Amino acid sequence: MIKDELRTPGAVRDAQRWTAHNYHPLPVVIASAEGAWLTDVDGRRYLDCLAGYSALNFGHRHPKLVDAAHAQLDRLTLTSRAFIHDQFADFCRELAQLCGKDLVLPMNTGAEAVETGIKVARKWGYQVKGVTPGQANIVVAEGNFHGRTTTIVSFSTDEEARADYGPYTPGFRVVPYGDLDALTAAIDGDTVAVLFEPIQGEQGVIVPPAGYLPGVRQVCTTRNVLLLADEIQSGLGRTGTTFACEHEDVVPDMYLLGKALGGGIVPVSAVAADAEVLGVLKPGEHGSTFGGNPLACAVGTEVVRLLATGEFQRRSAELGARLHGGLQALVGKGLLAVRGRGLWAGLDIDPALMTGREASERLMTRGVLAKDTHGSTIRLAPPLVITEEEIDYALAQLAAVLTE
């Protein structure tokens, strides 16, 4: 698989020796990258079909994003929110306009955005809706993945993510994903929000039934409950639209954004909502030292400008059709099912053939990097800069893995 005389085995051993084993990475050590391609320490090239779990929607080292980062590094990198810097207003204004919202609250990681959304929804519930003090609840979905903080894993249904981290944070009601009746029944007078992924990524790129998202929107409106859309993986062009909610013309009360917002260069996340929601926060009630820092804002603004052209959304839709067409042709030939939208797909491999981990390792030896999720499921999420020829290459390698 990998020859002993190469540098890769030693680098893999060093990584395992000096780091906590909270990940199980593939045995490849990346040294450089550009566009949709990665090069390891031994000079081997791989087509990136994971894109940092959608953090690299614009590919590795996109020239405009790198230029923005370089220019800002020469000027200013951090002030904290104690002062205003000259990149802040542009980023917040342009992102708010992209989202169609009044206000933006910049943070760093996706989990921070989710935590912020939870806090804001609770405060809105007490101050605006008038729920019973200390009794606010939020409805979430089975199979969710919103991050790994203590509060977030408290409502996870993935035991690997949740086990042994208790006591758990109360205030969440878990219902089956895609079940509108169950969601409706879980809402009561103290419910402040429904928090959901318009497509569940970590669970295996699960697309909800048609009509589910509009139904959730209607229920939230009728019951005076905030709709919080976690678009951290599904958003910013990944599914062929700016936001995955757009596929069914749904506008949430709050967008939770991250990953691709930092262009694969710096961690950038944000919460976007109207003033009647985000306006409940007052100075000193929530913050982050690095949230909205000058470097993050410079890169994030350029990301928003790339999205504003619509080019990457179109690429995802058009190339995604090619990807899904090729994948559907493999159903019954080693694949049991294919799900997803745009340049995002979850593949269920026949478990009689191999596990998702084994499939990922075999793809790696053929020059394609992807990642397994649960059992025999793998995810494909290539950068939106991928070409037709590169998609065909990835499909050919997958077909070979399924038949070898």
Secondary structure, DSSP 8 states (H G I E B T S, - for coil): ---TTSSHHHHHHHHHHHS-SS----S--EEEEEBTEEEETTS-EEEESSHHHHTTTT-BT-HHHHHHHHHHHTT-----TTS--TTHHHHHHHHHHHHT-SEEEEESSHHHHHHHHHHHHHHHIIIII---TT--EEEEETT-----SHHHHHT---HHHHTT--S----EEEE-TT-HHHHHHH--TTEEEEEE-SSBTTTTSB---TTHHHHHHHHHHHTT-EEEEE-TTTTTTTTSSSSGGGGGT---SEEEE-GGGGTTTS--EEEEE-HHHHTT--TTSS--SSTT-HHHHHHHHHHHHHHHT-HHHHHHHHHHHHHHHHHHTTBTTTEEEEEESSS-EEEEE-TTT--HHHHHHHHHHTTEE-EE-STTEEEE---TT--HHHHHHHHHHHHHHHH-
